[in-house]
Amino acid sequence: MELFQEFLPIAILLQPIKIEFGGLYSQKNSKNMYRSTITDVFFDLDHTLWDFDRNSFLALKSVFRKYGVGVNVELFTDVYEPINEAYWKLYREEKISKEQLRRGRLIDAFNDFNIQFSLQQIDDMAACYIDELPKNNYLLDGAIAILDYLKDKYALHIITNGFKEVQHIKLKNSGISNYFKTVTSSEEVGLKKPNPVVFKTALEQAGVSKEKTLMIGDSFEADILGAEAFGMQTIFYNYRQEKVSDGYASVNSLVEIENYL
């Protein structure tokens, strides 16, 4: 027993150090390790590079102005955003259609203000919102800086669950389309992240094996767990400060990605 106690500190010192990274524990994992293994980096678009909340707010202002909606846009947005997120979750899970998403999020939000519109008016406002959305193209802080940092080191790509008719316009109008080698829309695939077919299709379009790829996104479920299940490395853009399981590489700002790449 005394012999064990004498050597116990040394035994502790010799134990492998576990460092959290990419959803796995490994003594090999550390910051900057991706620099030698990753060739292609895949980004989500909305809420990761493209400032969806800000641009959506401005689009709603235009819709309300055009249709004479007498609701304060800031108050409406506070109600609309969590409803929109809930509908998007149902949409990702293939439980509702695109039409149900576009209609339902507006109907439910207006119901909170005891305001009802005809279905035709809702459809018109929903279409107007989609038209207005890519006209405002604010990017999240650090987006251009991190893309400039990565562009000469890795091939960059987009994997998005957003509607295909607006995602390419967003990329072009915000001035970042030239950074990306490929753009994969889940709507074009016919399935949505986190379905592995979406990631498989994106990697096939990019011409790269999953062992050399990394996914960066703000949705832990769709981007991180989906990509990890398919075999990609991940970095969670956790700007909302969500509580997630230990062992995942995460950043609170885009420029922190430099620490890993």
C-alpha positions in Angstrom: 0.0 0.0 0.0 2.8 2.4 0.9 4.6 1.5 -2.4 1.4 2.3 -4.3 1.1 5.6 -2.5 4.7 6.5 -3.3 4.3 6.0 -7.0 0.7 7.3 -7.3 1.7 10.9 -8.2 3.9 9.6 -11.0 1.1 7.3 -12.3 -1.2 10.3 -12.4 1.3 12.4 -14.3 1.8 9.7 -16.8 -2.0 9.3 -17.6 -3.0 10.5 -21.1 -4.5 14.0 -21.1 -7.9 14.1 -22.6 -8.7 17.2 -24.7 -12.2 17.9 -26.0 -12.6 18.2 -29.8 -14.9 17.4 -32.6 -17.3 15.3 -30.5 -14.7 12.8 -29.5 -12.1 12.5 -26.8 -8.6 11.7 -27.9 -5.1 12.4 -26.7 -4.3 13.4 -30.3 -7.0 16.0 -30.4 -5.9 19.6 -29.9 -6.4 23.0 -31.4 -4.8 23.4 -34.8 -4.8 19.7 -35.5 -7.2 20.2 -38.4 -4.5 22.1 -40.2 -2.8 18.9 -41.2 -5.9 16.7 -41.9 -8.6 18.9 -43.4 -8.7 20.1 -47.0 -12.3 21.2 -47.4 -14.4 23.3 -45.0 -18.2 23.3 -45.3 -20.3 26.2 -43.9 -23.9 26.5 -43.1 -25.3 29.9 -44.4 -28.2 31.3 -42.4 -27.3 32.2 -38.8 -23.7 31.2 -39.5 -22.4 33.6 -42.1 -25.5 35.4 -43.2 -27.2 37.5 -40.5 -30.6 36.0 -40.9 -32.2 37.7 -37.8 -31.2 41.2 -38.9 -32.1 40.7 -42.6 -35.4 39.0 -41.7 -36.3 42.0 -39.5 -35.7 44.4 -42.4 -37.7 42.1 -44.8 -40.6 42.0 -42.4 -40.6 45.8 -42.1 -40.9 46.0 -45.9 -43.8 43.5 -45.9 -45.6 45.3 -43.1 -45.2 48.6 -44.9 -46.5 47.2 -48.2 -49.5 45.5 -46.7 -50.3 48.1 -44.1 -49.9 45.7 -41.1 -50.4 47.8 -38.0 -48.1 45.9 -35.7 -44.8 47.1 -34.3 -42.2 45.1 -36.1 -39.9 44.7 -33.1 -42.7 43.3 -31.0 -43.8 41.0 -33.9 -40.2 39.7 -34.4 -39.9 38.8 -30.7 -43.0 36.5 -31.2 -42.1 35.4 -34.8 -38.5 34.2 -34.2 -39.2 31.3 -31.8 -42.3 30.3 -33.9 -40.2 30.3 -37.0 -37.5 28.1 -35.3 -40.2 25.6 -34.2 -41.6 25.4 -37.8 -38.1 25.0 -39.2 -37.5 22.1 -36.9 -40.7 20.4 -38.1 -39.6 21.2 -41.7 -36.2 19.6 -41.1 -37.9 16.5 -39.7 -40.0 16.2 -42.9 -43.2 16.7 -40.8 -44.5 19.7 -42.7 -44.1 21.1 -46.3 -42.5 24.3 -47.4 -45.9 25.8 -47.9 -47.0 24.9 -44.4 -43.8 26.4 -43.0 -44.3 29.7 -44.9 -48.0 30.0 -43.9 -47.9 28.6 -40.4 -45.2 30.8 -39.0 -47.0 34.0 -40.1 -50.5 32.8 -39.0 -49.3 31.7 -35.6 -47.4 34.9 -35.0 -50.3 37.1 -36.1 -52.6 35.1 -33.8 -50.5 36.2 -30.9 -51.7 39.7 -31.7 -55.3 38.6 -32.3 -54.9 39.5 -36.0 -56.3 37.3 -38.8 -55.7 37.5 -42.5 -57.2 35.5 -45.3 -55.1 32.6 -46.6 -54.5 34.5 -49.8 -53.2 37.5 -47.9 -50.9 35.2 -45.9 -49.6 33.6 -49.1 -49.0 37.1 -50.6 -47.1 38.3 -47.5 -45.1 35.1 -47.4 -44.1 35.4 -51.0 -43.3 39.1 -50.5 -41.1 38.2 -47.5 -39.1 35.7 -49.5 -38.6 38.3 -52.2 -37.5 41.0 -49.7 -35.2 38.7 -47.7 -32.2 38.6 -50.0 -32.4 42.4 -50.6 -30.9 42.9 -47.2 -27.5 41.2 -46.9 -25.8 41.9 -43.6 -23.3 39.3 -42.6 -22.5 38.2 -39.1 -19.5 39.8 -37.4 -16.2 38.2 -38.5 -17.7 36.5 -41.6 -15.5 38.2 -44.2 -12.4 38.1 -41.9 -12.7 34.3 -41.4 -13.4 33.6 -45.1 -10.4 35.7 -46.1 -8.3 33.7 -43.6 -9.5 30.3 -44.8 -9.8 30.8 -48.6 -6.1 30.2 -49.5 -5.8 27.3 -47.0 -8.9 25.2 -47.8 -11.6 24.7 -50.4 -14.7 26.3 -49.0 -18.3 25.1 -49.5 -21.9 25.8 -48.4 -24.5 23.2 -47.2 -27.8 24.9 -46.5 -31.3 23.9 -45.6 -32.6 27.3 -46.9 -34.8 27.6 -49.9 -32.9 27.2 -53.1 -34.5 30.2 -54.9 -33.0 32.6 -52.4 -29.8 31.1 -51.1 -27.8 31.7 -54.2 -29.1 35.3 -54.3 -28.1 35.8 -50.7 -24.5 34.6 -51.5 -24.3 36.9 -54.5 -25.8 40.0 -53.0 -23.8 39.7 -49.9 -20.6 39.5 -51.9 -19.4 36.1 -50.7 -20.3 33.7 -53.5 -16.8 33.7 -54.9 -15.4 32.2 -51.7 -17.2 28.9 -52.3 -16.4 26.1 -54.6 -19.8 24.4 -54.3 -23.2 25.2 -52.8 -25.5 22.3 -51.8 -29.1 23.1 -51.0 -31.1 20.4 -49.1 -34.1 21.4 -51.2 -32.2 20.3 -54.3 -31.2 17.1 -52.6 -34.8 16.4 -51.6 -33.9 15.9 -48.0 -32.7 18.2 -45.2 -29.8 18.3 -42.7 -29.2 16.3 -40.5 -30.1 13.6 -43.1 -26.7 12.0 -44.1 -27.7 12.0 -47.7 -27.4 15.8 -47.7 -23.8 15.6 -46.5 -23.0 12.7 -48.8 -24.3 14.7 -51.8 -22.3 17.8 -50.8 -19.1 15.8 -50.5 -19.7 14.1 -53.9 -20.2 17.5 -55.5 -17.0 18.7 -53.8 -15.1 15.6 -54.8 -13.6 15.0 -51.4 -13.7 12.1 -48.9 -15.3 12.7 -45.5 -12.1 12.1 -43.6 -10.7 15.4 -45.0 -13.8 17.5 -44.3 -15.1 19.8 -41.6 -18.6 21.3 -41.0 -19.2 24.6 -39.3 -22.7 25.6 -38.4 -25.0 27.1 -35.8 -27.5 24.3 -35.5 -26.2 21.6 -33.1 -28.8 19.1 -34.3 -28.7 19.8 -38.1 -25.1 20.8 -38.7 -23.0 19.3 -35.9 -24.7 16.0 -35.0 -25.7 15.4 -38.7 -22.2 16.0 -40.0 -20.6 14.0 -37.2 -22.9 11.0 -37.7 -21.8 11.0 -41.4 -18.1 11.0 -40.4 -17.1 14.7 -40.8 -15.2 16.7 -38.2 -17.2 19.7 -36.8 -17.0 23.1 -35.2 -20.1 24.4 -33.5 -20.7 28.1 -34.0 -22.4 28.6 -30.6 -23.2 32.3 -30.7 -26.4 31.7 -28.8 -24.5 30.2 -25.9 -26.4 26.9 -25.9 -25.6 24.2 -23.4 -24.4 21.1 -25.3 -22.6 17.9 -24.4 -19.0 18.1 -23.5 -16.5 17.1 -26.2 -17.4 19.3 -29.1 -15.2 21.9 -30.6 -17.1 25.2 -30.4 -16.6 28.9 -30.9 -18.7 31.9 -29.8 -17.4 34.1 -32.6 -16.4 33.4 -36.2 -12.8 34.7 -35.8 -12.2 32.0 -33.1 -12.3 29.4 -35.9 -8.7 30.5 -36.6 -7.7 28.7 -33.4 -8.7 25.4 -35.0 -7.7 26.0 -38.6 
